[in-house]
Amino acid sequence: MPDDLFAEESRDLLRVTARAAILDPADGPHLCSEILDEVQLLCPGADVHALQAEWQRWWVLGGRKLLRSPDRAFLEWVKMRDV
């Protein structure tokens, strides 16, 4: 529990949220190699696999919402992150 965040929602409700998320790469959204190549072109010198891991962590902390197109979602996240 030392890594958890606590927030009082109402008089008798306490929300507990994990600060960090550990994600098995097999559990996260799968990206095609072409999208990783495209991200490498957008962000020369960046470690695309580290970006992918950061994005997957962000996805987990955001509630693991269903993604119709994980590739497109990752690409847009990279573009927004780079701004």
C-alpha positions as CSV (number, residue, x, y, z in Angstrom):
1,M,0.0,0.0,0.0
2,P,2.9,2.5,0.2
3,D,2.8,2.8,-3.6
4,D,-0.9,3.6,-3.6
5,L,-2.7,7.0,-3.9
6,F,-5.6,7.7,-1.6
7,A,-8.4,10.2,-2.2
8,E,-11.5,10.8,-0.1
9,E,-14.5,10.8,-2.5
10,S,-17.2,11.5,0.1
11,R,-17.7,11.3,3.8
12,D,-17.2,7.5,3.9
13,L,-15.7,6.6,0.6
14,L,-11.9,6.3,0.1
15,R,-10.6,5.8,-3.5
16,V,-7.3,3.8,-3.7
17,T,-5.3,4.0,-7.0
18,A,-2.1,2.3,-7.8
19,R,0.7,4.8,-8.5
20,A,2.6,2.4,-10.8
21,A,1.3,-0.2,-13.1
22,I,3.3,-3.3,-14.1
23,L,2.3,-4.6,-17.4
24,D,3.2,-7.9,-19.0
25,P,3.9,-6.9,-22.7
26,A,1.6,-9.8,-23.7
27,D,-1.3,-8.1,-21.9
28,G,-1.2,-4.8,-23.6
29,P,-2.4,-3.6,-27.0
30,H,-0.3,-5.2,-29.8
31,L,1.3,-2.9,-32.4
32,C,2.4,-3.8,-35.8
33,S,6.1,-3.4,-36.7
34,E,5.2,-0.8,-39.4
35,I,3.8,1.6,-36.8
36,L,7.0,1.3,-34.8
37,D,9.0,2.1,-38.0
38,E,6.7,5.2,-38.6
39,V,7.3,6.4,-35.0
40,Q,11.0,6.0,-35.5
41,L,10.8,8.3,-38.5
42,L,8.7,10.8,-36.5
43,C,11.1,10.7,-33.5
44,P,14.6,10.0,-34.8
45,G,16.9,8.8,-32.1
46,A,14.0,7.8,-29.8
47,D,13.7,4.3,-28.4
48,V,10.4,3.2,-29.9
49,H,10.1,0.2,-27.6
50,A,10.5,2.5,-24.5
51,L,7.8,4.8,-26.0
52,Q,5.6,1.7,-26.5
53,A,6.1,0.7,-22.9
54,E,5.3,4.2,-21.7
55,W,2.2,4.3,-23.8
56,Q,1.0,0.9,-22.5
57,R,1.5,2.0,-18.9
58,W,-0.5,5.2,-19.7
59,W,-3.2,3.0,-21.2
60,V,-3.3,0.8,-18.1
61,L,-3.5,3.7,-15.7
62,G,-6.3,5.2,-17.9
63,G,-8.4,2.1,-17.3
64,R,-7.5,-0.2,-20.2
65,K,-10.1,1.2,-22.5
66,L,-11.0,-0.8,-25.6
67,L,-9.0,0.4,-28.6
68,R,-10.4,-0.1,-32.1
69,S,-7.0,0.7,-33.6
70,P,-4.1,0.4,-31.2
71,D,-1.7,1.4,-33.9
72,R,-3.5,4.7,-34.6
73,A,-4.0,5.4,-30.9
74,F,-0.2,4.9,-30.3
75,L,0.7,7.1,-33.2
76,E,-1.6,9.9,-32.0
77,W,-0.3,9.6,-28.4
78,V,3.3,9.9,-29.7
79,K,2.4,13.0,-31.7
80,M,0.6,14.6,-28.7
81,R,3.4,13.7,-26.4
82,D,6.0,15.3,-28.6
83,V,4.2,18.6,-28.7
